[in-house]
Every structure is written in C-alpha cells, then in structure tokens.
Amino acid sequence: MSNPAFISLSRVSKSYDGAQYVVDDLNLDVSKGEFLSLLGPSGSGKTTTLMMLAGFETPTHGEIRLDGRRLDDKPPHQRDIGMVFQNYALFPHLTIAENVAFPLSVRHVSRAEQKARVKRALDMIELPHLANRRPAQLSGGQQQRVALARALVFEPSVVLMDEPLGALDKRLRETMQYEIMRLHRELSLTIVYVTHDQAEALTMSDRVAVFSDGRIQQAATPSELYENAQNAFVANFVGENNGLTGRVVTAGEGWATLALSDGSVIRGRCEHGLRAGDDAMLALRPERAHIPSAEGTQASTRADEHNNVVRARVEERVYCGDHHRVHLKLGSRDSIVVKVPNTQRHALPSPGSTIEIAWRHDDCKILAMTAPRSAPAMPVSAPPSPSIITTAPAGAN
C-alpha cells in the first residue's frame, strides 16, 4: 500500500474570465521528499498551478491539501511553504543577512534565533563572507543562492521554485542545478519546480509532470517520459524526436505496424486503443537509429523480427563534437535525424546519397495523432515516499 500524498491537488481548476480554464480539472499528488518538476510550454498552466499552491492565486474549483490540511482557504504566510522566484525578489536596500532573515522577522522569531538560523543558511549556500553586502554587489548566481537561503531559512515543509534559473547563463545554470539537487538530497526537501526547459527537468527531477492546455499529459520519472511517452505531444516536447507520420496497418497486444508516407511499413510498441486505419506518429529518438555503413557494416541490413529498415536520402551532415547529426529525407514528406557517435573511424555517407537506416522495433513507439486536450483528467499519483512561502518583497511577482 502506497503512502498518503504529502501534497494533493484534487479536481483543481482556474479560470480568470469564467469561460476559459487555464488549469482544467487537475489531479496531482506529490510525495514527501519528492522533487517534482512541472514542465510545459508558455501558457500551459504550470505556473498558475504553482501560484495556486503558493496561495497567490485562488482555485476556481477544487481543493489543495498539504499533509492532509486544506490550503486553498489559507493566505500565503500561513502555508509553511517557501518560494524562489525567477527574478530573485531580494530587497535592494537590505544586506544579504537581512534579506535572509526577513521571513524569520515577519514570523516574530527572536533576534538570537534569527542570527543563528541566518548563519546556518549562509553556510549552507557557502556565502557567509558576503553577509554584509547588498544584492547589487553580488553576481546573478550569488543572488539566486541568497534567494534559496531565504526560502529555506524558516525550515518550510515545501519549497516552490518558479523558473529560478531562467535568468542565468548556461554554465552558471548548470552549476545551480547541481546546487539545488544537493540541497534537496541533503535536507530531504519536498520541491515543486516550474520550468519550460526539458533538459533541466530531466536532469533534476524525481518525477516530471508535462503540461499542455491546462492539463497534465503525463507524469512519470524522467526515463519513463523519455522512453515511453503516452502521446504524441509528450514524445515531441520531451527530448528530440523523429515524428514520422503514417497510417496504422495492424495493432494489438502492445504492438502495431505503421505504413509511412514513402510506403515503408515499420513495427513498434503502442498504447492500448490504437486501431487499424488510425492516423499515427512514429516516435523515434535520433540516437536509437543507426546507419550500418557508418559503423563499418558492409552487408545490407535486412528488416527482420527485431529491426525496422528504411531507405532515405542524405540531405546534410553536421559536426557536433561528440557526435555527428545526419539529416535525411524519407520519401517526399518526412525528415529524419540520426545521431552518429564520434567514436568510429568510418566514413559518413555523403549528401545526396541514398542509404539504409535501421532501428529495433522496441526502440520506437507508435502513437495516436490526438490533440493534447484529449488527455483524460485522471489522478496522477505520487510514487512511494523517497521537504516559504516567504512573504514576497513589495513589487515582487
């Protein structure tokens, strides 16, 4: 029997005009100590969901619970939830130590206790030597660390993060990803993290909920999302995907065959409900396809009980350091990209040549071409258990 959810959103909807829902009948459970990312394009409902959990927005329908207690009728400062904003939201006229102490002061914690907790928080982010500086005297990465310390200083039960690394450059963003992961692990934090960056979500999360059009399309571990997308939207949004289109020839018992635009018939895994005659998309990751001639295989590859093989024309080759990207045209409509690891000393095919591409049946999936809105509003449960909100400064989002 699984543990009860630590955070629970039950049939939560949000409408600003009474007509259109930006979050529509959302059900989601989060385990204590879990790192859950809400991933999706702009306008998909992920930030609104976070704001309702924080208390900055009120659900139109439904209820939110934290550790069994109703939250949706409580103001932000009574929710025992910490928040980290994308723009840091630090007070420019206060020192770093005073910024970190702010959520303690509004909770009327004694001066002596404030001093001890601020010291621990600054030690945790390795910035005790900057306690007396102002935010403007810190780098972007240092300011983000201070925002983290302020969110953690009063030891909240949950920390919410709204695209906290979006303003940082690539190298600093990666450094801060590992910093947040370290704090999550060492402090056993429960984190709900909003991002539109799929690589960030896959790298950091225990589980990822993919949003589109106000609903969760799929919530699963990063590997499950990448390897076993449940619909075409998830397959195309999470990671790079070759979305080859065609019509289903046969389907049943978890497998289907698909006729592609060039007449090729391929076989792959499928979800329940796919039927012969349906329009469908083949989801194939570029690194799962291979070019036999680029691997030193001289004999022609045959389609058999394990492999799909198609012929395609080479359009372009791109050198990417650790791999080559080979862009190909399949018939007159579909394009396909193959990643060839830069570990072989074999000649790559030349642009204009026609070659064979092969991949295993179980390395691809055939998915119905359905609109994201058709995803059912069903409970998205948390796995078994594997931890502010600070009152935002004036002018903060």
Buried (B, 14 or more C-beta within 10 A) or exposed (E): EEEBBBBBBBBBBBBEEEEEBBBBBBBBBBBBBBBBBBBBEEEBBBBBBBBBBBBBBEBBBBBBBBBEEEBBEBEBBEBBBBBBBBBBBBBEEBBBBBBBBBBBEEEEBEEEEBBEBBBBBBEBBEBBEBBEBBBEEBEBBBBBBBBBBBBBBBBBBBBBBBBBBBBBEEEBBBEBBEBBBEBBEEBEBBBBBBBBBBEBBBBBBBBBBBBBBBBBBBBBBBEBBBBBBBBBBBBBBBBEBBBBBBBBBEBEEEBBBBBBBBEBBBBBBBBEEBEEEBEBBBBBBBBBBBBBBBEEBEEEBEBEEEBBBBEBBBBEBEEEEEBBBBBBBBBEEBBBBBBBEEEEEEEBBEEEEEBBBBBBBEBBBBBBBBEBEEBEBEBBBBBEBBBBBBBBBEEBE
